[in-house]
Amino acid sequence: MIAGRRLRAVAKAAIKNLAISVMMALAMSALAVELPKPAELGRQLGRPAGAKPKADGGSGAPVIVPVLEPHLMRDGRMPEVRYVGFPANEALRTLLGPGWNAPGQELEFRALDGFVSRIPVERFAQHRAWLVYARADGRPFQVDNHLQGERQVPLGPFYLVWDNRASTALRAEGGALWPYQVAAVSVGPSSSGALLPGGMAAKYAGAAELARVHCLSCHRIRGLGGDKMPLDLDVVVKGYDAARWRRWLLEPAVVKPGTTMPALAEAMPLADREAIAQQLYDYLSALPPR
């Protein structure tokens, strides 16, 4: 009896220690912070939000950021809008520490409306980005999201924008990785493992990246993704054939009038959009049940 009680006590202690170790590992695997108000972040960056913004991006003041606004796109054209904000690399280093951009990591930008953008840190080395908090012309910090039929959508606290004026690739992406209402950011290991279980990476790595860019901000795949439209697409796709899936992605407002879902990659040529829709269908259909 005594030996049995001792064994149970040892087992109980081992389970407790294991649980603590798992909790510590999870805590260490991802660092999450709430974004401070623009005035406080500007103070931390040495760029007081009350200072006169600079167009040259120099130190000591917020930056005037001209971009082609993807949410205002009509007939394939995006008007230029000038925002005011801080260089994203500076802000992320201040918020998350100097190791925020270590290879193989992923940033998660979480918005007030449940929108989530997961972006590999390598993208910030390839393209310039800013966390903006106001319009340079003094107009309200909001946007009409034509692709989702929404008007006067507030963009604050922060809006992540990219230097898409000189990049056809960024313009073709549209606003898929332009999260607004950003209130928190975290950094942790890449989600590629969750999106590519087993040996799927060899065949579907490209399609999984397309899903990350075009789907995961609102939807989920195998439990991973945004909370704006919490649907597990690897389950939903089972109810579609390829043709119906493609039509739903390319013309959601035709299939379901009144939907807020934007059409897939509207800035791209139709043939490219059809190819992406097919790749997403093949990839999601091939995912094993969880």
C-alpha positions in Angstrom: 0.0 0.0 0.0 2.8 2.4 1.0 4.7 1.6 -2.2 1.5 2.1 -4.3 0.9 5.5 -2.7 4.4 6.5 -3.3 4.1 5.5 -7.0 0.9 7.5 -7.4 2.6 10.5 -5.7 5.6 10.2 -8.0 3.4 9.9 -11.1 1.2 12.8 -10.0 4.3 15.0 -9.5 5.7 13.9 -12.8 2.5 14.8 -14.6 2.4 18.2 -12.8 6.1 18.9 -13.8 5.3 17.9 -17.4 2.3 20.2 -17.5 4.5 23.1 -16.2 7.2 22.3 -18.8 4.6 22.3 -21.6 3.1 25.6 -20.4 6.6 27.1 -20.2 7.5 25.8 -23.7 4.3 27.3 -25.1 4.9 30.6 -23.4 8.5 30.7 -24.8 7.5 29.6 -28.3 5.5 32.8 -29.0 5.9 36.3 -27.7 2.7 38.4 -27.9 2.3 42.1 -27.1 -0.5 44.6 -27.3 0.4 47.7 -29.3 0.6 50.9 -27.3 -1.2 54.0 -28.5 0.6 55.9 -31.4 1.9 58.6 -29.1 3.5 56.1 -26.7 5.0 54.0 -29.6 6.3 57.2 -31.1 8.0 58.1 -27.8 9.6 54.6 -27.6 10.9 55.0 -31.2 12.2 58.5 -30.7 9.6 59.6 -33.3 7.1 61.7 -31.3 3.7 61.4 -32.9 3.1 65.1 -32.4 6.2 66.0 -34.5 5.8 67.2 -38.1 5.9 64.0 -40.3 8.8 63.7 -42.7 8.5 62.4 -46.3 12.2 61.3 -46.4 11.8 58.7 -43.7 14.6 60.3 -41.6 14.8 59.8 -37.8 13.2 62.0 -35.2 9.7 62.2 -36.6 6.8 60.0 -38.0 7.0 59.2 -41.7 4.7 60.2 -44.5 3.9 57.0 -46.4 2.5 57.1 -49.9 1.0 53.8 -51.1 -1.4 52.6 -53.7 -4.5 51.7 -51.5 -5.6 48.2 -52.4 -8.9 48.4 -50.5 -10.0 51.3 -52.8 -9.2 49.4 -56.0 -11.8 49.7 -58.8 -11.4 48.2 -62.3 -7.9 47.1 -61.4 -6.7 50.6 -60.4 -5.6 51.7 -57.0 -5.5 55.4 -56.0 -2.6 56.8 -54.1 -3.2 57.6 -50.4 -0.6 59.1 -48.1 -0.5 57.9 -44.5 1.5 58.8 -41.4 3.3 56.2 -39.3 6.4 54.4 -38.2 8.8 52.0 -40.1 7.5 48.5 -39.3 11.1 47.1 -38.7 11.8 49.7 -36.1 8.5 49.2 -34.3 8.7 45.4 -34.3 12.3 45.5 -33.0 11.1 47.8 -30.2 8.0 45.8 -29.4 9.3 42.2 -29.8 13.1 42.5 -29.2 16.1 42.2 -31.5 15.4 38.6 -32.3 12.0 39.2 -33.8 13.2 38.6 -37.4 15.2 35.4 -36.8 14.8 33.0 -39.8 11.9 30.6 -39.7 9.7 32.8 -37.5 6.2 34.2 -38.3 4.4 37.3 -37.2 0.8 37.3 -36.3 -1.1 40.6 -36.5 -4.4 40.4 -34.7 -7.1 43.0 -35.4 -10.1 44.2 -33.3 -12.6 42.7 -35.8 -11.0 39.2 -35.6 -9.0 39.5 -38.8 -5.6 37.8 -38.4 -2.6 38.1 -40.7 0.3 35.6 -40.4 3.3 36.9 -42.2 6.8 35.2 -42.4 9.5 37.5 -41.0 11.5 37.2 -44.3 8.9 39.3 -46.1 10.0 42.3 -44.0 13.5 42.0 -45.4 12.2 41.8 -48.9 9.7 44.7 -48.8 9.4 48.0 -46.8 6.4 48.2 -44.5 5.0 50.7 -42.0 2.6 50.7 -39.1 0.5 53.8 -39.9 -2.0 55.5 -37.6 -3.3 58.6 -39.5 -3.8 60.1 -43.0 -1.3 62.8 -44.0 -4.1 65.0 -45.4 -5.9 65.1 -42.1 -9.0 63.2 -43.3 -10.5 60.5 -41.1 -8.4 57.4 -40.6 -10.8 55.1 -42.4 -11.3 53.4 -45.8 -14.1 52.2 -48.0 -13.3 48.5 -48.5 -14.8 48.2 -52.0 -13.9 44.5 -52.3 -16.0 43.6 -49.3 -18.8 46.2 -49.8 -17.9 48.1 -46.6 -17.8 51.9 -46.2 -15.9 54.1 -43.8 -14.2 51.3 -42.0 -12.0 52.6 -39.1 -8.3 51.7 -39.7 -7.0 52.3 -36.2 -5.3 51.7 -33.8 -2.7 50.7 -36.6 -2.8 49.7 -40.2 0.1 47.7 -41.7 0.9 49.0 -45.2 3.5 48.0 -47.8 5.6 49.9 -50.4 3.6 48.6 -53.4 4.2 51.5 -55.8 7.3 49.9 -57.3 6.3 46.2 -56.9 3.9 44.6 -59.3 3.9 41.5 -57.1 2.6 43.4 -54.1 0.0 45.2 -56.2 -1.2 41.8 -57.5 -1.7 40.6 -54.0 -4.1 43.4 -53.3 -4.9 43.9 -49.6 -4.6 40.3 -48.4 -1.7 41.1 -46.1 -2.7 44.7 -45.2 -4.4 44.2 -41.8 -6.1 47.2 -40.3 -7.4 47.7 -36.8 -4.2 46.0 -35.6 -4.2 45.9 -31.8 -1.7 43.1 -31.0 1.3 41.4 -32.6 3.1 38.2 -31.8 6.1 36.3 -33.1 6.6 32.5 -33.0 7.6 29.5 -35.0 6.3 29.2 -38.6 2.9 27.6 -39.0 4.1 25.7 -42.0 4.2 22.4 -40.0 0.5 22.8 -39.2 -0.4 23.6 -42.8 1.7 20.8 -44.3 1.3 17.7 -42.1 3.1 14.5 -43.0 4.9 14.6 -46.3 2.7 17.2 -47.9 5.4 19.9 -48.2 7.1 18.4 -51.2 4.0 18.7 -53.3 1.9 21.4 -51.7 4.3 24.0 -50.1 3.4 26.6 -52.8 -0.4 26.0 -52.4 -0.1 26.3 -48.6 1.6 29.7 -49.0 -1.2 30.8 -51.3 -3.6 29.7 -48.6 -1.7 31.7 -46.0 -1.8 34.9 -48.2 -5.4 34.7 -49.5 -7.4 32.7 -46.9 -6.0 32.5 -43.4 -6.7 36.1 -42.5 -10.4 35.4 -42.2 -10.8 31.6 -42.4 -9.2 28.6 -40.7 -7.3 25.6 -42.0 -6.9 22.7 -39.5 -7.8 25.1 -36.7 -5.2 27.7 -37.7 -6.3 31.1 -39.0 -8.4 34.2 -38.4 -11.5 34.5 -36.3 -13.4 36.9 -38.6 -15.0 33.9 -40.5 -14.1 30.9 -38.4 -14.6 28.2 -41.0 -12.2 25.3 -41.4 -11.7 25.3 -45.1 -10.2 21.8 -45.2 -13.6 20.6 -44.0 -15.7 23.1 -46.1 -14.0 22.1 -49.3 -15.3 18.5 -49.0 -18.7 19.8 -50.0 -17.5 21.3 -53.3 -16.4 20.0 -56.6 -13.6 21.8 -58.4 -15.8 23.9 -60.7 -18.2 25.1 -57.9 -15.2 25.9 -55.7 -13.6 27.9 -58.4 -16.8 29.9 -59.1 -17.2 30.6 -55.4 -13.7 32.0 -55.0 -13.8 34.0 -58.2 -17.3 35.4 -58.0 -18.5 35.1 -54.4 -21.0 38.0 -54.8 -22.6 36.2 -57.7 -22.9 32.9 -56.0 -24.1 34.5 -52.7 -25.4 38.0 -53.1 -24.6 40.2 -50.1 -21.6 38.3 -49.0 -18.7 40.3 -47.6 -16.2 37.8 -48.9 -13.9 39.5 -51.6 -13.2 37.8 -54.9 -9.9 36.0 -55.0 -6.9 38.2 -56.1 -8.9 40.5 -58.2 -5.8 42.5 -59.3 -4.4 39.4 -61.1 -5.3 38.2 -64.6 -8.2 35.7 -64.8 -6.0 32.8 -65.8 -3.8 33.3 -62.8 -6.8 33.6 -60.5 -8.3 30.3 -61.8 -4.9 28.6 -61.3 -4.7 29.7 -57.7 -8.3 28.6 -57.0 -7.5 25.2 -58.4 -4.3 24.9 -56.4 -6.2 25.8 -53.2 -8.8 23.2 -54.0 -6.2 20.4 -54.6 -4.3 21.3 -51.5 -7.3 21.6 -49.2 -8.8 18.4 -50.5 -5.6 16.5 -49.9 -5.3 17.5 -46.2 -5.9 14.6 -43.9 -8.6 14.8 -41.2 -7.4 16.1 -37.9 
